[in-house]
Amino acid sequence: MKKFIILAIALFCVIGLIICSNILPKKQFVSNGNSHSDVEGVFVVVDSINYYRDKTTLTVSWNNKTKHQVLYGAMFGIERLVDGKWIDCSIGDNVFALIGYSLNENESVKKEHLLTDMFDISKSGTYRFCSDYSLLGDEKECSVWTEFVIES
């Protein structure tokens, strides 16, 4: 009976370790780096990267510190810095819903983006989140990006 209990406890521990290894982060989000925006006062910040089982999400804060309304969509890109060049991290052709968002003056909002099956950020290194936006009443398309670092 003691052997059965010891075997059951050992099996329970092994199963627990397997489950935890699939839930805990495989990589670590370290920090934000440089950023750029065509309009001063409009910027994005990477808040977190979460790895759960087979799902990877990236949470980004959109910030508007201007006196204009900012319009942006669901489309974004992820690039990785390799030998001084930015390389697209897309896995195949990505499809985005044609959704429009607005950000009022002096407003911030967080958006969680599912990266699984869309972008490969599995390697350690410097990455950047890239997107486009415009100001209400202005036809000009503006770009915004922010760098972030992932380490093993």
C-alpha positions as CSV (number, residue, x, y, z in Angstrom):
1,M,0.0,0.0,0.0
2,K,2.9,2.4,0.8
3,K,4.4,1.8,-2.7
4,F,1.0,2.6,-4.3
5,I,0.8,5.9,-2.3
6,I,4.4,6.8,-3.2
7,L,3.8,6.0,-6.8
8,A,0.5,8.0,-6.9
9,I,2.3,11.0,-5.3
10,A,5.2,10.8,-7.7
11,L,2.8,10.6,-10.7
12,F,0.8,13.6,-9.4
13,C,4.1,15.6,-9.1
14,V,5.1,14.7,-12.6
15,I,1.7,15.7,-14.0
16,G,1.9,18.9,-12.0
17,L,5.3,19.8,-13.4
18,I,4.2,19.1,-17.0
19,I,1.1,21.3,-16.6
20,C,3.1,24.1,-15.0
21,S,5.8,24.0,-17.7
22,N,3.1,24.6,-20.3
23,I,1.6,27.6,-18.3
24,L,4.7,29.4,-17.1
25,P,6.5,31.8,-19.5
26,K,9.0,30.3,-21.8
27,K,10.6,33.7,-22.5
28,Q,10.8,36.9,-20.4
29,F,9.7,40.4,-21.5
30,V,12.4,42.6,-20.3
31,S,11.8,46.2,-21.2
32,N,10.6,48.8,-23.7
33,G,13.2,50.5,-25.8
34,N,13.2,53.2,-28.4
35,S,10.0,54.4,-29.9
36,H,8.8,56.6,-32.8
37,S,5.6,58.4,-33.9
38,D,5.0,60.8,-36.8
39,V,2.9,63.0,-34.4
40,E,4.3,64.2,-31.1
41,G,2.1,63.0,-28.3
42,V,0.8,59.9,-29.9
43,F,2.7,56.8,-28.8
44,V,2.4,53.1,-28.0
45,V,4.0,51.1,-25.1
46,V,4.3,47.3,-24.8
47,D,2.8,46.5,-21.4
48,S,3.2,42.8,-21.3
49,I,3.8,39.6,-23.2
50,N,2.0,36.5,-21.9
51,Y,2.9,32.9,-22.8
52,Y,0.2,30.3,-21.9
53,R,0.4,26.8,-23.3
54,D,0.1,27.3,-27.0
55,K,-1.1,30.9,-26.8
56,T,1.0,34.1,-26.9
57,T,-0.5,37.5,-26.3
58,L,1.0,41.0,-26.5
59,T,-0.7,43.9,-24.6
60,V,0.0,47.4,-25.9
61,S,-1.1,50.8,-24.6
62,W,-2.1,53.3,-27.2
63,N,-1.7,56.9,-25.8
64,N,-2.9,60.2,-27.2
65,K,-1.5,63.2,-25.4
66,T,-2.7,65.6,-28.2
67,K,-5.7,67.8,-28.7
68,H,-6.8,65.7,-31.7
69,Q,-8.8,62.5,-32.0
70,V,-6.6,59.6,-33.2
71,L,-8.0,56.9,-35.5
72,Y,-6.3,53.5,-35.8
73,G,-7.2,50.0,-36.8
74,A,-6.6,46.4,-35.8
75,M,-3.7,45.9,-38.2
76,F,-0.2,45.8,-36.8
77,G,3.2,44.3,-37.4
78,I,6.0,42.7,-35.4
79,E,9.6,43.0,-36.5
80,R,12.9,41.6,-35.1
81,L,16.3,43.3,-35.2
82,V,18.8,41.0,-37.0
83,D,22.3,42.2,-37.9
84,G,21.1,45.9,-37.8
85,K,18.1,45.3,-40.0
86,W,14.4,45.0,-39.1
87,I,13.0,41.6,-40.3
88,D,9.2,40.9,-40.5
89,C,8.2,38.2,-37.9
90,S,5.0,37.3,-39.7
91,I,4.1,33.6,-40.1
92,G,2.5,33.4,-43.5
93,D,-0.1,36.0,-44.6
94,N,-1.9,37.6,-41.7
95,V,-5.5,38.6,-42.0
96,F,-6.8,41.4,-39.8
97,A,-10.4,42.5,-39.3
98,L,-11.2,45.9,-40.7
99,I,-12.0,47.4,-37.3
100,G,-11.5,51.1,-36.6
101,Y,-10.8,52.5,-33.1
102,S,-10.8,56.1,-31.9
103,L,-8.7,57.6,-29.1
104,N,-9.9,60.9,-27.7
105,E,-7.5,63.7,-26.7
106,N,-5.6,62.8,-23.5
107,E,-6.8,59.2,-23.5
108,S,-5.0,55.9,-23.2
109,V,-6.3,52.4,-23.9
110,K,-4.8,48.9,-23.7
111,K,-5.2,46.4,-26.5
112,E,-4.4,42.7,-26.2
113,H,-3.2,41.2,-29.4
114,L,-3.1,37.4,-30.1
115,L,0.3,36.6,-31.7
116,T,-0.1,32.8,-31.9
117,D,0.0,31.6,-35.6
118,M,0.6,35.2,-36.7
119,F,4.0,36.3,-35.5
120,D,7.1,34.4,-34.3
121,I,8.7,36.0,-31.2
122,S,10.2,32.8,-29.9
123,K,13.8,34.0,-30.0
124,S,15.6,36.3,-27.6
125,G,16.2,39.7,-29.1
126,T,15.0,43.2,-29.8
127,Y,11.6,43.4,-31.5
128,R,9.2,46.3,-32.4
129,F,5.5,46.7,-32.5
130,C,4.5,48.7,-35.6
131,S,1.1,50.3,-36.6
132,D,-0.5,53.1,-38.5
133,Y,-3.0,55.8,-37.4
134,S,-4.4,59.1,-38.5
135,L,-5.8,62.2,-36.9
136,L,-9.5,62.9,-37.3
137,G,-10.0,65.2,-40.3
138,D,-6.5,64.6,-41.7
139,E,-6.1,62.1,-44.6
140,K,-2.4,61.6,-43.9
141,E,-1.4,58.1,-42.7
142,C,1.0,58.3,-39.7
143,S,3.2,55.5,-38.3
144,V,4.1,54.6,-34.8
145,W,6.4,51.9,-33.3
146,T,8.0,50.9,-30.1
147,E,10.8,48.5,-29.4
148,F,10.8,45.8,-26.7
149,V,13.3,43.1,-25.6
150,I,12.7,39.4,-25.0
151,E,15.3,37.3,-23.2
152,S,15.4,33.6,-22.4
